[in-house]
Amino acid sequence: MNGFLQVYTIIANPIFCSGIENLIRTKLKFELEFVQYEELKQFIGQSITPNKGSEILIYEVQRFKNSDFNQLLNLKTTHKNLKILIITSHINVSDIKLLFEIGVTGIIGNNISPEEFIKFFKKSLKT
């Protein structure tokens, strides 16, 4: 895979975030730009303009609140081509269904192996 990839992250643990960034940088052949945000509301508040390549948001959530769903829906409405990957340690079936209805690209557990993450990440870029 070649090209330009803009990766936005909202991941609370800086070590986890650095690990994901390093994994993507070393395993994928993209020109990459990473931008980290502290919370979804902050990300939505930025004026994000589509770039010449793919854009993906990696969003870590411990437990979903109604505001998370509303913010994600707003985000997908205004940025239709943005791919959204959710990393979570706890989620129920009804939340998964709602996230896919909103337009989230994929959902993974936070205990995924590096190899599985890269496979998942590559597949998400193709959808």
N, C-alpha and C positions, 0 to 999 in steps of 0.2 A: 504494500500500500504506500503510495506516494501522494504528495500534495501538502496543502496547508491545513492545519488543524488548530482551531481556537478552543482551548479547554478552560472552562470556568469551574471552579470547585467551591463547594460550601461543605467543608469538613472540619469539625470541631477540633479533632486531635491533630496537631501539627506534624507529629511523626508519621501518622497514618497518611496524611495528605502528601508529605514529602515522599513516602514510599510509593504511593500511586503515581505521582509525577515521575519519579525515577523509573518506575516500571514501564510507563508509557514511552518515555524518552528512549529507553534502551531497547525496547522490543518492537517498536513501530518505526517505519521509515517515513516520518512526516516532518515538515517544517512546523514546529510547535510554538505556540504561545500559551502560557498558563496565567490565569488571573484568579486570585483567591479572594473570596468574599466571606464575611463572618456569618451572614444570615441571608435567607431568601429575600426578605424585604429590601435589604441593601442592594442585592443583585437586580431586582425588579426596578429599583429606583434609578439605576444607571441607564444612560441612553446607549444602548447597544446597537450598533449598526452592523448589518450582515457584511461579512468579509468575503474574500475570494475563495474560501474553502469551506470546510465543514465546521460546525460549531456544536459543542456538546457541553452539557452541564452535568457534573457529578455532584449529587446532593446526598449527604449523609443525614439520616433522620433516625432518632432513637424511637420515638412514638409520634404518630401522626395526630395532629389537631385539625379541627375544621378549617382554621386559617391556612394551614398548609395546602389543603386541597384547593381552596379559593385562590391562593396565590399562584399555584401551579397552573390552574385553569386560565388565569389572567395572563400568565407568561406564555402559555401555548397559543392563546388567542392573538397575542401581539407578535410573537416570534414563531411562526408556524414551522420553520425549517430547523429550529433548535431541537437537538436530540437531548433527552433528559434521562439520565441513569440515576436510580435511587439505590443507595446502600443503606441497609437497615438491619438491626438485630432483632426486631420484633414487628411483625405485621400480621394482620388477619386477612382472611379471604375476601371479605367485603371491601377492605381498603385496596387490595390488589386489583380487584375488578374496577373500582372507581378510578384508580390511577391510570389504568389502561384506557378507560373511557375518556379521560381527560386528554390523553395523548402522550403519556410517559412512554419512553422507548423500552425501558427495561428495569427490572428490580432484582437485586441480588442481596444475599446475606453478607454481613461483614466478616464472616469467617471463610470466605472463598479463597482458594489458593491463587498464587500469582498466575499460574498457567491458565486456570479457569477464568480469571479476570480478563486476561488478554484475549482469550477466545470470545468471551462475552462482549468485550469492548469492540473488537473487530466486527463481530456480527451486528452490533448496534449501529455501527457506522454505515452499514449496507442497507439498513431498513429505511 
